[in-house]
Amino acid sequence: MRMFAVFLAVSVFVLSTAIPTQLKDTNPVTIPACPAGSRPLLRPDGQPRKCLPHQNSLCINALPDKPNADTVCCYHNQVDYYCCLDTTEQQCPDYHQVTVVIHNSFPQNPFALKSFFFKDGIEDDIIDATFGRGDEGLQNENGLLVRHQQPQGNEILKQ
């Protein structure tokens, strides 16, 4: 065990001296969280509040009383997404081509399945509709496959 510790210390020393000095001396570049003329919405610890595209509600719910929610934007600064205040419409992207991926959606269990659950049978309906098989009441409404529940037998719908 002692030999391993000595070997580890020597290898760390050799590797640290092999790193070029120009990489050690560079200062990190700070990228502003929000576009010019706007300001970040800060968390209680003073850090900029992060958000997800398509979910401005994360920013709006964190605003103080009587805010101007029209100038709130979930802005991507090429590194991450931040809540920004006082943005113009041109500065706030629309995220039409962005897909939100939820990482670690079940944090209480690191081994949990990362899947989305649908009602029983909908997977078969989607596959059938995709391949043009029997529609069984499926309709395309605004890009979504919808099946309206129909009464069976002598059922009477109460209104």
C-alpha positions as a printed NumPy array, in Angstrom:
array([[  0.   ,   0.   ,   0.   ],
       [  2.885,   2.356,   0.794],
       [  4.436,   1.704,  -2.62 ],
       [  1.159,   2.604,  -4.293],
       [  1.009,   5.922,  -2.417],
       [  4.596,   6.744,  -3.438],
       [  3.852,   5.796,  -7.051],
       [  0.721,   7.957,  -7.044],
       [  2.581,  10.97 ,  -5.627],
       [  5.394,  10.647,  -8.18 ],
       [  2.98 ,  10.28 , -11.104],
       [  0.988,  13.359, -10.011],
       [  4.218,  15.375,  -9.789],
       [  5.364,  14.219, -13.238],
       [  1.989,  14.962, -14.822],
       [  1.735,  18.4  , -13.216],
       [  5.153,  19.409, -14.532],
       [  4.251,  18.154, -18.016],
       [  1.345,  20.623, -18.4  ],
       [  2.483,  23.578, -20.508],
       [  2.829,  26.789, -18.537],
       [  0.754,  28.784, -21.016],
       [ -2.295,  26.712, -20.007],
       [ -1.667,  27.313, -16.298],
       [ -1.401,  31.093, -16.65 ],
       [ -4.582,  31.77 , -18.646],
       [ -7.416,  33.521, -16.856],
       [-10.894,  32.044, -17.201],
       [-13.245,  33.901, -19.514],
       [-16.444,  35.131, -17.884],
       [-19.493,  34.919, -20.134],
       [-22.365,  37.187, -19.079],
       [-25.552,  35.35 , -18.146],
       [-27.828,  37.835, -19.948],
       [-27.632,  39.923, -23.139],
       [-26.41 ,  43.524, -23.078],
       [-28.936,  45.91 , -21.558],
       [-30.668,  43.273, -19.448],
       [-29.952,  41.894, -16.   ],
       [-30.059,  38.398, -14.515],
       [-32.731,  37.347, -12.042],
       [-30.725,  36.359,  -8.965],
       [-31.282,  33.517,  -6.52 ],
       [-31.189,  34.256,  -2.765],
       [-27.497,  33.264,  -2.723],
       [-26.691,  35.921,  -5.353],
       [-26.105,  33.539,  -8.287],
       [-28.06 ,  33.947, -11.563],
       [-31.239,  31.851, -11.625],
       [-31.208,  29.06 , -14.231],
       [-34.192,  27.952, -16.294],
       [-35.232,  25.612, -19.095],
       [-36.264,  26.585, -22.627],
       [-40.046,  26.604, -23.162],
       [-40.514,  27.101, -19.401],
       [-40.552,  30.813, -18.637],
       [-42.763,  29.938, -15.664],
       [-39.592,  28.989, -13.756],
       [-38.496,  32.604, -14.106],
       [-41.904,  34.239, -13.673],
       [-42.712,  32.295, -10.481],
       [-39.482,  33.565,  -8.905],
       [-40.267,  37.233,  -9.564],
       [-41.115,  39.619,  -6.723],
       [-44.617,  41.085,  -6.418],
       [-45.998,  43.194,  -9.285],
       [-43.321,  42.409, -11.889],
       [-43.344,  43.208, -15.573],
       [-43.462,  39.623, -16.842],
       [-43.341,  40.783, -20.486],
       [-39.611,  41.478, -20.225],
       [-38.708,  38.132, -18.584],
       [-36.862,  35.66 , -20.777],
       [-35.148,  32.286, -20.456],
       [-31.952,  33.254, -22.287],
       [-29.259,  30.887, -23.604],
       [-25.803,  32.467, -23.378],
       [-24.142,  29.58 , -25.304],
       [-23.288,  27.888, -21.982],
       [-26.515,  27.552, -20.006],
       [-30.056,  28.937, -19.734],
       [-30.64 ,  31.892, -17.376],
       [-33.635,  33.974, -16.288],
       [-33.109,  37.521, -17.569],
       [-35.064,  40.703, -16.836],
       [-35.565,  43.733, -19.085],
       [-34.964,  41.824, -22.327],
       [-36.36 ,  42.914, -25.656],
       [-38.377,  40.626, -27.91 ],
       [-35.432,  40.395, -30.326],
       [-33.105,  39.211, -27.531],
       [-35.461,  36.514, -26.287],
       [-35.28 ,  33.372, -28.47 ],
       [-38.358,  31.326, -29.285],
       [-36.719,  27.863, -28.944],
       [-38.825,  26.277, -31.697],
       [-36.057,  23.777, -32.486],
       [-35.048,  22.997, -28.874],
       [-36.035,  19.826, -27.073],
       [-36.037,  19.801, -23.287],
       [-34.341,  16.772, -21.753],
       [-35.   ,  16.15 , -18.078],
       [-31.906,  14.703, -16.408],
       [-32.276,  12.643, -13.232],
       [-36.041,  12.903, -13.224],
       [-36.256,  10.572, -10.208],
       [-33.543,  11.912,  -7.862],
       [-34.695,   9.891,  -4.835],
       [-33.493,   6.688,  -6.528],
       [-30.31 ,   6.784,  -8.648],
       [-31.268,   3.45 , -10.233],
       [-34.79 ,   4.506, -11.251],
       [-35.94 ,   3.915, -14.805],
       [-35.667,   6.959, -17.031],
       [-38.835,   6.438, -19.02 ],
       [-42.183,   8.09 , -19.488],
       [-45.327,   6.147, -18.778],
       [-48.418,   6.261, -20.981],
       [-51.876,   4.894, -20.374],
       [-52.258,   1.236, -21.282],
       [-52.783,   0.706, -24.982],
       [-51.769,   4.104, -26.299],
       [-48.439,   2.762, -27.581],
       [-50.255,   0.328, -29.863],
       [-52.548,   3.105, -31.104],
       [-49.58 ,   5.308, -31.941],
       [-47.843,   2.497, -33.823],
       [-51.033,   1.618, -35.724],
       [-51.625,   5.253, -36.656],
       [-48.014,   5.666, -37.719],
       [-48.146,   2.696, -40.063],
       [-51.664,   3.433, -41.341],
       [-53.416,   0.485, -39.757],
       [-56.998,   0.696, -38.479],
       [-57.652,   4.113, -37.   ],
       [-60.16 ,   2.936, -34.355],
       [-61.333,   6.49 , -33.759],
       [-57.938,   8.197, -33.789],
       [-57.945,  11.705, -35.186],
       [-55.147,  14.144, -35.883],
       [-55.909,  17.378, -34.024],
       [-53.243,  20.068, -34.349],
       [-50.463,  17.519, -34.737],
       [-51.611,  15.322, -31.832],
       [-53.22 ,  11.911, -32.144],
       [-56.496,  12.043, -30.195],
       [-59.116,   9.364, -29.558],
       [-62.393,  10.587, -28.102],
       [-64.035,   8.202, -25.685],
       [-67.218,   6.762, -27.137],
       [-70.077,   5.209, -25.135],
       [-70.186,   1.423, -25.236],
       [-73.418,  -0.492, -25.618],
       [-76.412,   1.129, -23.913],
       [-74.482,   3.7  , -21.888],
       [-76.043,   7.126, -21.692],
       [-73.798,  10.1  , -21.191],
       [-74.98 ,  12.391, -18.424],
       [-74.589,  16.07 , -19.005]])
